[in-house]
Amino acid sequence: MGGIRSYIDYPSGMLLPQSVEYALRAMSCLAGQPPERTRSAREVAESTGIPPTYASKVLRQLVAADLLVSEPGRSGGYRLAKEAQSIRFYDVFVAMDFDPGDDRCVFGWESCDLAHPCSLHHAWREFKDTWVGWSLRMNFGQVQGGCP
């Protein structure tokens, strides 16, 4: 069936990569702001518990994906690029290079498909399909966002 391949090892108990979790926190924080209100990277970091250097990197990645706008200047900062309800969790996943529907095998096999499934293939496929559907349905207009 192919050899075992290694893949990213997320910290114990974590369903998402840390960068995706940070991006969801930042987006939730900014989603609760009035549309014209910006927050600096430092403010977002402090409000969400994201390390400041990591917050800047995550925010830049979200700007590059057209999910955030960066306003320059002393009173500048970050704000949503569009209405909160039009930004899906899936959009954040894609912006952070995370694909919840990827075809990696839960056993780590190089090749796992319907023709040659591992013992968890069908159950894992159902989980992934549910996960992708959820991330496509959930948007930031549905969360209780805001920065403390």
C-alpha positions as CSV (number, residue, x, y, z in Angstrom):
1,M,0.0,0.0,0.0
2,G,3.0,2.3,0.2
3,G,5.1,3.5,3.1
4,I,4.2,5.5,6.1
5,R,4.7,9.2,5.4
6,S,5.2,11.8,8.1
7,Y,3.0,14.8,8.4
8,I,2.7,17.8,10.6
9,D,2.4,16.9,14.2
10,Y,0.0,19.4,15.9
11,P,0.4,19.9,19.7
12,S,-1.6,17.4,21.8
13,G,-5.3,17.9,21.6
14,M,-5.2,20.4,18.8
15,L,-7.4,19.9,15.8
16,L,-6.0,22.8,13.8
17,P,-2.5,24.0,13.1
18,Q,-1.5,26.9,15.4
19,S,-1.4,29.4,12.5
20,V,-5.0,28.6,11.6
21,E,-6.2,28.9,15.2
22,Y,-4.4,32.3,15.5
23,A,-6.0,33.5,12.2
24,L,-9.5,32.5,13.5
25,R,-8.9,34.4,16.7
26,A,-7.7,37.5,14.8
27,M,-10.6,37.4,12.4
28,S,-13.1,36.9,15.2
29,C,-11.6,39.9,17.1
30,L,-11.8,42.1,14.0
31,A,-15.3,40.9,13.0
32,G,-16.7,42.4,16.2
33,Q,-15.5,45.9,15.4
34,P,-17.4,48.6,13.6
35,P,-16.5,48.4,9.8
36,E,-14.4,51.7,9.9
37,R,-12.5,50.7,13.1
38,T,-9.0,49.4,12.7
39,R,-6.8,47.6,15.3
40,S,-3.0,47.5,15.3
41,A,-1.2,44.1,15.2
42,R,-0.2,44.8,18.8
43,E,-3.8,45.3,19.8
44,V,-5.0,42.2,18.1
45,A,-2.1,40.2,19.7
46,E,-2.9,41.5,23.2
47,S,-6.6,40.9,22.8
48,T,-6.3,37.4,21.5
49,G,-3.3,36.0,23.2
50,I,-1.4,35.6,19.9
51,P,2.4,36.2,20.3
52,P,3.0,39.7,18.7
53,T,5.5,38.6,16.0
54,Y,3.2,35.7,15.0
55,A,0.2,38.1,14.9
56,S,1.9,40.3,12.4
57,K,2.7,37.4,10.2
58,V,-0.8,36.0,10.4
59,L,-2.4,39.4,9.7
60,R,-0.2,39.9,6.7
61,Q,-1.2,36.5,5.3
62,L,-4.9,37.4,5.8
63,V,-4.3,40.7,4.0
64,A,-2.6,38.9,1.1
65,A,-5.7,36.7,0.8
66,D,-8.0,39.8,0.6
67,L,-9.7,38.9,3.9
68,L,-8.3,42.0,5.7
69,V,-7.3,45.5,4.8
70,S,-4.2,47.1,6.2
71,E,-4.5,50.9,6.8
72,P,-1.1,52.6,6.9
73,G,-0.1,55.4,9.2
74,R,0.0,56.1,12.9
75,S,-3.7,55.6,13.4
76,G,-3.8,52.7,10.9
77,G,-4.2,49.0,11.5
78,Y,-6.3,46.1,10.3
79,R,-10.0,45.7,9.5
80,L,-12.1,43.2,7.6
81,A,-12.0,43.6,3.8
82,K,-15.7,42.8,3.5
83,E,-18.7,42.1,5.6
84,A,-18.2,39.5,8.4
85,Q,-21.0,37.3,7.1
86,S,-19.3,37.0,3.7
87,I,-16.0,35.6,5.2
88,R,-16.3,31.9,5.8
89,F,-14.0,29.9,8.1
90,Y,-13.0,27.9,5.0
91,D,-11.7,31.2,3.5
92,V,-9.4,31.6,6.5
93,F,-8.2,27.9,6.2
94,V,-7.3,28.5,2.6
95,A,-5.6,31.8,3.4
96,M,-3.4,30.0,6.0
97,D,-2.6,27.1,3.6
98,F,-4.7,24.6,5.5
99,D,-7.0,22.3,3.6
100,P,-9.5,20.5,5.9
101,G,-10.5,18.2,3.0
102,D,-7.0,17.1,2.0
103,D,-6.6,13.5,0.9
104,R,-4.0,12.5,3.4
105,C,-4.5,9.1,5.0
106,V,-5.2,9.1,8.7
107,F,-2.8,6.0,8.9
108,G,-0.1,7.9,7.0
109,W,-0.2,5.8,4.0
110,E,1.1,7.4,0.8
111,S,-1.8,5.9,-1.2
112,C,-5.2,5.5,0.4
113,D,-8.4,5.7,-1.7
114,L,-11.6,3.9,-2.4
115,A,-9.8,1.2,-4.4
116,H,-7.2,0.7,-1.6
117,P,-8.6,2.0,1.6
118,C,-7.0,1.9,5.0
119,S,-9.2,0.5,7.8
120,L,-10.3,4.1,8.8
121,H,-10.7,5.5,5.3
122,H,-14.6,5.6,5.2
123,A,-15.0,7.0,8.7
124,W,-12.2,9.5,8.1
125,R,-13.8,10.6,4.8
126,E,-17.1,11.2,6.5
127,F,-15.4,13.3,9.2
128,K,-13.5,15.3,6.5
129,D,-16.7,15.9,4.5
130,T,-18.5,17.1,7.6
131,W,-15.6,19.3,8.6
132,V,-15.4,20.9,5.1
133,G,-19.2,21.4,5.1
134,W,-19.0,23.1,8.5
135,S,-16.2,25.4,7.5
136,L,-18.0,26.4,4.3
137,R,-21.2,27.2,6.3
138,M,-19.7,29.0,9.2
139,N,-18.9,32.7,8.8
140,F,-17.7,35.5,11.0
141,G,-21.1,37.1,11.1
142,Q,-22.2,34.1,13.1
143,V,-19.7,34.4,15.9
144,Q,-19.6,36.7,18.9
145,G,-16.6,38.6,17.7
146,G,-14.8,41.5,19.2
147,C,-11.5,42.4,20.9
148,P,-11.7,42.9,24.6
